[in-house]
C-alpha cells in the first residue's frame, strides 16, 4: 500500500498517468486519515472549517507562553540572553579574561601601564579567553543558545492574530474572560499554520531545557513553570506526531503533498561573539599603535620643520580627503606624507642642501668619483620628484582627469552604489602613486644620508680619505662646513625616519 501511494505521489508530481485522478485518490486518502486521526475534532471536512477545539489548542499555548512573549518584545533582553548564555559556559579563568578585556577596564589599565606592556597584556588575555573555549565547550554553548532561539521564534509566533479569527472580541493578554470561539474557514489559516509549523517543529521535549530555564532566570524573565512547559512540549509533539495540521491544510488547499520545512536555528553564537571580542581588542591595540605612530610623526615633523602642520599641495590633502572618509569610501592615505615630502624638497633641499651639495660635489676633490656620482645622482633623483608630485596633485583639480571623474561619481554615489568601487579604484591608484613617490624619495635620501655621514667622519680624520681639499671647501661655506654637514645629515636622517611611516600601504 505504501509503495502504491508513493508511486501515485510521483505520478502527481510528474504529471503522468492522469494526475487529476491520482490527486483525487491522494486527497481521499488524506480525508480518510483525518477521519481516523485522534485530533479529528479539530477539523470539519464537509465545510472545510477548523473547529473551536482547534482554537482552544492554540489558546492554551498562547496562555502558557504569553509572559515570555511580553518579555521578549524588548530586543535588549534578547541581546542579554545571548551574553548570559555564553557566560554560563565560561570557566573562572575565561570570566576573568572577559572582565579584563572590558573596554572600561582596558581604559583604566591604560592610565597606569606603558603602551607596549598593555598591548602584550591584551594579547595574552585574548589568548587565554579563546583557549578556554575548546570545541566541546563551544558546541555545547551554541546548542543551548540555538535552543533559546527556537524558544524565541516559537514565542514570537502571532498566536493572538490567529485566535482573533476564531473570536473577534478576544483581547491581547486578557485571560480572565473565557473566549467564545467559532468555526473558521480553513483556507484563511493556511499562512498562519505554515508559520506555526516552521517554528513549532524546532522544539523537542528531550532537549536540554533545564539549562535554558536557568539562563532565563538569570535574565529575570517571567518564567513559564517548567512543568507547564513540559506539558506544552508533550502536547506539541503529540499533535505533530498525529500529522493533523499537515493533513487538514493538504485537504483544504487540495494539495496532498503540501509540507513545511522546520525553521531550526543554527547560529554559531560563541564563534561570532569571540570574533567580536577579538575585533574589539584588536581595534584598541590599533588605537594604541596609531596614537604612538601619530606622536612619533608629530615629534619628527616638529624637529624637521618646526611644526607638524604642513600643507604644500592644493588638492591631495587630508582635509580634502574627509569628504570620502565621511561616506566610508577610500580616502587620501598618503596625503600627509606627500605634503611633508614636497615641503622638505622645496623648503630645505632646494636651498640649504642644494648649496652644500654644490660645494661638496662641484668643488670637492674626491678620491673616489663613483661615490661622488652616486651621491649626486641620488640627490637629483629626489629633486626631480617635485614635478611628479605637483602633477599628481593637479590631476585632482576640477579640470584634472581624476578630479573631474571623482566629482561626478561623488554626486551619483548615494543613488548608484556601483560608483563606490569606481571611486575607491581611482583613489586607490592615487594613493599607490603617492606611496611610490615617497618610497622613491626615501630610498634616494638614504643614499644621500649615507654619504653625508661618511663625509662628516672623513672631515674629522687626518689624513682625509674621501675629499682632499677640505680646507678650501671650508672657505666656500658660510658656516663651518663640518658642522653644516652633520646638521644636514641629522635632518635628512630624521626625514627618512618620517617617510618610513608613509612608505607602506597601511
SULLIN-V966299 format. One record per residue. N is the residue number from 1. RES is the residue in three letters. SS is DSSP state (H for helix, E for strand, - for the rest). Layout:
[[N/RES/SS] [N/RES/SS]]
This chain:
[[1/UNK/-] [2/UNK/H] [3/UNK/H] [4/UNK/H] [5/UNK/H] [6/UNK/H] [7/UNK/H] [8/UNK/H] [9/UNK/H] [10/UNK/H] [11/UNK/H] [12/UNK/H] [13/UNK/H] [14/UNK/H] [15/UNK/-] [16/UNK/-] [17/UNK/-] [18/UNK/-] [19/UNK/H] [20/UNK/H] [21/UNK/H] [22/UNK/H] [23/UNK/H] [24/UNK/H] [25/UNK/H] [26/UNK/H] [27/UNK/H] [28/UNK/H] [29/UNK/H] [30/UNK/H] [31/UNK/H] [32/UNK/H] [33/UNK/H] [34/UNK/H] [35/UNK/H] [36/UNK/H] [37/UNK/-] [38/UNK/-] [39/UNK/-] [40/UNK/H] [41/UNK/H] [42/UNK/H] [43/UNK/E] [44/UNK/E] [45/UNK/-] [46/UNK/-] [47/UNK/-] [48/UNK/-] [49/UNK/E] [50/UNK/E] [51/UNK/-] [52/UNK/H] [53/UNK/H] [54/UNK/H] [55/UNK/H] [56/UNK/H] [57/UNK/H] [58/UNK/H] [59/UNK/H] [60/UNK/H] [61/UNK/H] [62/UNK/H] [63/UNK/H] [64/UNK/H] [65/UNK/H] [66/UNK/H] [67/UNK/H] [68/UNK/H] [69/UNK/H] [70/UNK/H] [71/UNK/H] [72/UNK/-] [73/UNK/-] [74/UNK/-] [75/UNK/H] [76/UNK/H] [77/UNK/H] [78/UNK/H] [79/UNK/H] [80/UNK/H] [81/UNK/H] [82/UNK/H] [83/UNK/H] [84/UNK/H] [85/UNK/H] [86/UNK/H] [87/UNK/H] [88/UNK/H] [89/UNK/-] [90/UNK/-] [91/UNK/-] [92/UNK/H] [93/UNK/H] [94/UNK/H] [95/UNK/H] [96/UNK/H] [97/UNK/H] [98/UNK/H] [99/UNK/H] [100/UNK/H] [101/UNK/-] [102/UNK/-] [103/UNK/H] [104/UNK/H] [105/UNK/H] [106/UNK/H] [107/UNK/H] [108/UNK/H] [109/UNK/H] [110/UNK/H] [111/UNK/H] [112/UNK/H] [113/UNK/-] [114/UNK/-] [115/UNK/H] [116/UNK/H] [117/UNK/H] [118/UNK/H] [119/UNK/H] [120/UNK/H] [121/UNK/H] [122/UNK/H] [123/UNK/H] [124/UNK/H] [125/UNK/H] [126/UNK/H] [127/UNK/H] [128/UNK/H] [129/UNK/H] [130/UNK/H] [131/UNK/H] [132/UNK/H] [133/UNK/-] [134/UNK/-] [135/UNK/H] [136/UNK/H] [137/UNK/H] [138/UNK/H] [139/UNK/H] [140/UNK/H] [141/UNK/H] [142/UNK/H] [143/UNK/H] [144/UNK/H] [145/UNK/H] [146/UNK/H] [147/UNK/H] [148/UNK/H] [149/UNK/H] [150/UNK/H] [151/UNK/H] [152/UNK/H] [153/UNK/H] [154/UNK/H] [155/UNK/H] [156/UNK/-] [157/UNK/-] [158/UNK/-] [159/UNK/H] [160/UNK/H] [161/UNK/H] [162/UNK/H] [163/UNK/H] [164/UNK/H] [165/UNK/-] [166/UNK/-] [167/UNK/-] [168/UNK/-] [169/UNK/-] [170/UNK/-] [171/UNK/-] [172/UNK/-] [173/UNK/-] [174/UNK/-] [175/UNK/-] [176/UNK/-] [177/UNK/-] [178/UNK/-] [179/UNK/-] [180/UNK/-] [181/UNK/-] [182/UNK/-] [183/UNK/-] [184/UNK/E] [185/UNK/E] [186/UNK/H] [187/UNK/H] [188/UNK/H] [189/UNK/-] [190/UNK/H] [191/UNK/H] [192/UNK/H] [193/UNK/H] [194/UNK/H] [195/UNK/H] [196/UNK/H] [197/UNK/H] [198/UNK/H] [199/UNK/H] [200/UNK/H] [201/UNK/-] [202/UNK/-] [203/UNK/-] [204/UNK/-] [205/UNK/-] [206/UNK/-] [207/UNK/-] [208/UNK/-] [209/UNK/H] [210/UNK/H] [211/UNK/H] [212/UNK/H] [213/UNK/H] [214/UNK/H] [215/UNK/H] [216/UNK/H] [217/UNK/H] [218/UNK/H] [219/UNK/-] [220/UNK/-] [221/UNK/-] [222/UNK/-] [223/UNK/-] [224/UNK/-] [225/UNK/-] [226/UNK/H] [227/UNK/H] [228/UNK/H] [229/UNK/H] [230/UNK/H] [231/UNK/H] [232/UNK/H] [233/UNK/H] [234/UNK/H] [235/UNK/H] [236/UNK/H] [237/UNK/H] [238/UNK/H] [239/UNK/H] [240/UNK/H] [241/UNK/H] [242/UNK/H] [243/UNK/-] [244/UNK/H] [245/UNK/H] [246/UNK/H] [247/UNK/H] [248/UNK/H] [249/UNK/H] [250/UNK/H] [251/UNK/H] [252/UNK/H] [253/UNK/-] [254/UNK/-] [255/UNK/-] [256/UNK/-] [257/UNK/-] [258/UNK/-] [259/UNK/-] [260/UNK/-] [261/UNK/-] [262/UNK/-] [263/UNK/-] [264/UNK/-] [265/UNK/-] [266/UNK/-] [267/UNK/-] [268/UNK/-] [269/UNK/H] [270/UNK/H] [271/UNK/H] [272/UNK/H] [273/UNK/H] [274/UNK/H] [275/UNK/H] [276/UNK/H] [277/UNK/H] [278/UNK/H] [279/UNK/H] [280/UNK/H] [281/UNK/H] [282/UNK/H] [283/UNK/H] [284/UNK/H] [285/UNK/H] [286/UNK/H] [287/UNK/H] [288/UNK/H] [289/UNK/H] [290/UNK/H] [291/UNK/H] [292/UNK/H] [293/UNK/H] [294/UNK/H] [295/UNK/H] [296/UNK/H] [297/UNK/H] [298/UNK/H] [299/UNK/H] [300/UNK/H] [301/UNK/H] [302/UNK/H] [303/UNK/H] [304/UNK/H] [305/UNK/H] [306/UNK/-] [307/UNK/-] [308/UNK/-] [309/UNK/-] [310/UNK/-] [311/UNK/-] [312/UNK/-] [313/UNK/-] [314/UNK/-] [315/UNK/-] [316/UNK/-] [317/UNK/-] [318/UNK/H] [319/UNK/H] [320/UNK/H] [321/UNK/H] [322/UNK/H] [323/UNK/H] [324/UNK/H] [325/UNK/H] [326/UNK/-] [327/UNK/-] [328/UNK/-] [329/UNK/-] [330/UNK/-] [331/UNK/-] [332/UNK/-] [333/UNK/-] [334/UNK/-] [335/UNK/H] [336/UNK/H] [337/UNK/H] [338/UNK/H] [339/UNK/H] [340/UNK/H] [341/UNK/H] [342/UNK/H] [343/UNK/H] [344/UNK/H] [345/UNK/H] [346/UNK/H] [347/UNK/H] [348/UNK/H] [349/UNK/H] [350/UNK/H] [351/UNK/H] [352/UNK/H] [353/UNK/H] [354/UNK/H] [355/UNK/H] [356/UNK/H] [357/UNK/H] [358/UNK/H] [359/UNK/H] [360/UNK/H] [361/UNK/H] [362/UNK/H] [363/UNK/H] [364/UNK/-] [365/UNK/-] [366/UNK/E] [367/UNK/-] [368/UNK/-] [369/UNK/H] [370/UNK/H] [371/UNK/H] [372/UNK/H] [373/UNK/H] [374/UNK/H] [375/UNK/H] [376/UNK/H] [377/UNK/H] [378/UNK/H] [379/UNK/H] [380/UNK/H] [381/UNK/H] [382/UNK/H] [383/UNK/H] [384/UNK/-] [385/UNK/H] [386/UNK/H] [387/UNK/H] [388/UNK/H] [389/UNK/H] [390/UNK/H] [391/UNK/H] [392/UNK/H] [393/UNK/H] [394/UNK/H] [395/UNK/-] [396/UNK/-] [397/UNK/-] [398/UNK/-] [399/UNK/-] [400/UNK/-] [401/UNK/H] [402/UNK/H] [403/UNK/H] [404/UNK/H] [405/UNK/H] [406/UNK/H] [407/UNK/H] [408/UNK/H] [409/UNK/H] [410/UNK/H] [411/UNK/H] [412/UNK/H] [413/UNK/-] [414/UNK/-] [415/UNK/-] [416/UNK/-] [417/UNK/-] [418/UNK/H] [419/UNK/H] [420/UNK/H] [421/UNK/H] [422/UNK/H] [423/UNK/H] [424/UNK/H] [425/UNK/H] [426/UNK/H] [427/UNK/H] [428/UNK/H] [429/UNK/H] [430/UNK/H] [431/UNK/H] [432/UNK/H] [433/UNK/H] [434/UNK/H] [435/UNK/H] [436/UNK/H] [437/UNK/H] [438/UNK/H] [439/UNK/H] [440/UNK/H] [441/UNK/H] [442/UNK/H] [443/UNK/H] [444/UNK/H] [445/UNK/H] [446/UNK/H] [447/UNK/H] [448/UNK/H] [449/UNK/H] [450/UNK/H] [451/UNK/H] [452/UNK/H] [453/UNK/H] [454/UNK/H] [455/UNK/H] [456/UNK/H] [457/UNK/H] [458/UNK/H] [459/UNK/H] [460/UNK/H] [461/UNK/-] [462/UNK/-] [463/UNK/-] [464/UNK/-] [465/UNK/-] [466/UNK/-] [467/UNK/E] [468/UNK/-] [469/UNK/-] [470/UNK/H] [471/UNK/H] [472/UNK/H] [473/UNK/H] [474/UNK/H] [475/UNK/H] [476/UNK/H] [477/UNK/-] [478/UNK/-] [479/UNK/-] [480/UNK/-] [481/UNK/H] [482/UNK/H] [483/UNK/H] [484/UNK/H] [485/UNK/H] [486/UNK/H] [487/UNK/H] [488/UNK/H] [489/UNK/H] [490/UNK/H] [491/UNK/H] [492/UNK/H] [493/UNK/H] [494/UNK/H] [495/UNK/H] [496/UNK/H] [497/UNK/H] [498/UNK/H] [499/UNK/H] [500/UNK/H] [501/UNK/-] [502/UNK/-] [503/UNK/-] [504/UNK/-] [505/UNK/-] [506/UNK/-]]
